[in-house]
Amino acid sequence: MIQYSCSHGGVYSVNPRLVRVDFSSNINPLGISANVLRILRRNLPKLSSIYPDNEHKILKEKIISYLDGGLTYDSISIGNGATELIYNFARAFVRKQVIIPYPTFCEYELSSRKVGAKIKHVPLRDWKLDVRGILEKTRNSDAIFLCNPNNPTGLFSYHLVEKLIEEIDPSIKILIDESFIEFVDEKKHPRSFIEKINEFRNIVVLRSMTKSFGLAGLRLGYSISHPSTEKKISNNRITWNINGLAQLAGITALDNLSHLRKARKIVTTERELIHERINHNLRSFSAIKSDVNFYLIRLSHGRSRQIRDLLLRKYGILVRECSDFKGIGDKYIRVAVRTHDENSALFDSLESLDK
Ligand SMILES: Cc1ncc(COP(=O)(O)O)c(C=O)c1O
C-alpha cells in the first residue's frame, strides 16, 4: 500500500539555517507578543517543574469571555495545537468513510486514514465549495472536514457552508476548521459557526491560537461544540496534553488583545499593497485575491518547487510550494502576509526572477 504523505511548510521543511524570512507558515506576522514573552520568562522556572492544570480551567474561562457567545466549559476542548483536535475528532467520529473537499490541509486525510477510513474526495469548483457534490457522497460517510478559510485557497461563502449544514443528514459530523478566521478581512464580515453549535449538534468548530497569537512552537488550539459532542472529543485526549507554558501563553494572550488587533490591521493593509505590487509590476507571477493572511501566487514560468528553492538559496526567503496539495499542480506557491519590510523583500526577490 502506498503511504499517504502529508507535508507542511515551516523552517524545518528545508534546511533551517538557510531561512531568513519564513513566508510558508501562516501565523501572526508579529509573532509572539512582547508581553506574553515577558510573562513566560518570569514563570519559566516555576512552570517547568510543576504539573500543568489538566482541566485547563483558566484558559477555558478566557476563551469563553473572548468568544463572548454564552459558552460553557463543557463545550470547549483544548488541544496541543488545532492539529491534536483534528486527530481527536477523527478518533471520536470517523469509522468507515469521510468526505474531504480539496485542495485543503492534509492532516484531515492523514488522521482519517490512521483510523482506517476511506476518503471520498470532492474537488472545489472554481475554488468554491461544491455543496451538491458533497451531498451526493454522504451515503456511508461518518464525517466531513471543512476548512474555512481554506488552506490554501481562502474564504468560502458563509452561505454555502450554512446550506451544507442545513441540508446534510445530522448524523454526519462536520469539522469546521476556522484556524484562520481571525485574519479574515473585517469588510467581509466573517461569521463563525460557533453561534450554531446548539442548533447543530453535529458541528465542531476548530480554532488555532498557534496562528492568531504566534505560538506555533508552544502549540495551542481549541474546539467548540455542543457538550454532548465535545465529551466524545475530550475522551480521546491524553492527560496533561497542554504544558504549563503553553497554557500561560494562551491566558496572557487573551488578556490583552491589542497584539492581535495590530496584526490584523497589518494583514489587511499589507495584503492589498503586496497584491497590487505583484500584479502591476511582475509578468511571471500573479497574486490571487485573498481575504485572509495568506495567498496563492500563480507562476507563469518554472515550477513551484524550483521557485521555492531559488528564493531560499538566493535570498533566504521560504515560501510554501503547493505541488503536494491534491489537485493544485506545480504552478502555485503560497505565501503568508507579513510586515511591510518583509513583504517588500519578497517582492524584490520575485522581481529578480521575473522574465
Ligand atoms: C487549516 C489548518 N488547520 C490547522 C492547522 C494546524 O494548526 P496548529 O498549529 O494550531 O496545530 C493548520 C496549519 O497549517 C492549518 O493550515
The ligand as a Gaussian input file, in Angstrom:
#p B3LYP/6-31G(d) Opt

LIG

0 1
 C       -6.232000      24.742000       8.166000
 C       -5.274000      24.422000       9.250000
 N       -5.739000      23.941000      10.407000
 C       -4.900000      23.643000      11.427000
 C       -3.547000      23.828000      11.295000
 C       -2.648000      23.476000      12.428000
 O       -2.761000      24.408000      13.459000
 P       -1.928000      24.210000      14.788000
 O       -0.561000      24.724000      14.545000
 O       -2.676000      25.013000      15.813000
 O       -1.921000      22.757000      15.120000
 C       -3.018000      24.325000      10.108000
 C       -1.560000      24.535000       9.968000
 O       -1.065000      24.883000       8.944000
 C       -3.904000      24.635000       9.066000
 O       -3.462000      25.100000       7.891000

